[in-house]
């Protein structure tokens, strides 16, 4: 009897404890932790550019366009966890540079941006999703490489990124890739940027920190457990724009990543059309407006890149 | 088939580093959780109510918490309290804290297999609690504990892969590296399965050995 009572008390205590632990842990911080209460918003803000669908859009001889036209909607693969780049907020709104580029392209195809169906496709599954027709095109930090061109086509580049470093605002000792010795450097597990840091010996192996997502790295950076986060500057600028009081991008890129729009392979008519539309956005200032309203909020400027048609 | 062996030979350093860390993490956490778990198990069967309550609370809290959450707590929540634990020690602590709860229950159920008369007889001879436990009960309980204990440790060996999500480069991190290098995932994952089988076989052999060594005719 006495034992039973003890057991009951212990049970209740443990329940209370685990509930408390849950309250602490379950608090979602998708934006990478609100370490010192820095001003940052989790809600989506568009750059303010409105995309009106083209009424007379037509791409002769393109199966992809035919598919979009007969469906009356377009299915786009995007990222959802990169602030100001490809992001989905708690209310389900999407925003960011890549998202708006995707919306712009949709409008030039005659599709109302409200009729876009977004699909969140992880990096490793992009080729499969495009090849299988699951999505019509993909916009999400998709680097153009010759290897990928065996499976898909690319329009663009619409942005040229490079591996850079995100540091705390008061950091003065990290000024570029050669100043990382003895510093803890974080990036996504097994990603190309962190493999480069490892292979080039930019810092000691036990100073390399790897998490599944960049937001976890940013959280560690804000908590001073790491000194720098490294990946493409486009992604880093997104976080810097979100935490502009606490973080900054060093601005010394040490690689070149050309972001393209992933398209079904061998639909040259579609690729040429999308390239024409991107070029038009470069020329009429739409691209600049989108950039300034999203990644540009990080404080660093950018200009449209050179298209590479093939 | 050529691809199958090429994946391993081309990336042998990543595989080697990964599995070395897995083994290290496993060995350290195995010792840690064996010590802590046995201690907790002793508490749960002790005559002191406060100790029993503590043991029961620990088991019920920790055993009902997902391991990922224990890791996340150490890596993301603890730094907010200005306590800085490095990533490898964090992984070791998380695994030890978590596995101890299971080891504790194995110890307790092992103790329960020993007939009450044994402990009563020992007490009648004037032995202390410590003596009863170490001289009479545990030696008999060990026999019953071997198979479930090995299951707990095999589960822990596989649980080490969670550390990959918390900045410990072990076997669980290999697929991410290989995906980025464009290696076929089917082959990569097959090699990791083979790697774990190789690691688990010695544990199974050890279990057989201990079972035979402590076997008695009943």
Interface residues (C-beta under 8 A of the other chain):
Chain A: X2 X3 X6 X7 X9 X10 X11 X13 X14 X15 X17 X18 X21 X24 X25 X33 X35 X124 X147 X186 X188 X189 X190 X191 X192 X195 X208 X209 X210 X211 X212 X216 X219 X220 X223 X224 X225
Chain B: X49 X52 X53 X56 X57 X60 X61 X64 X65 X69 X72 X73 X75 X76 X77 X79 X80 X84 X87 X164 X165 X166 X167 X169 X173 X174 X175 X176 X177 X178 X179 X180 X181 X182 X185
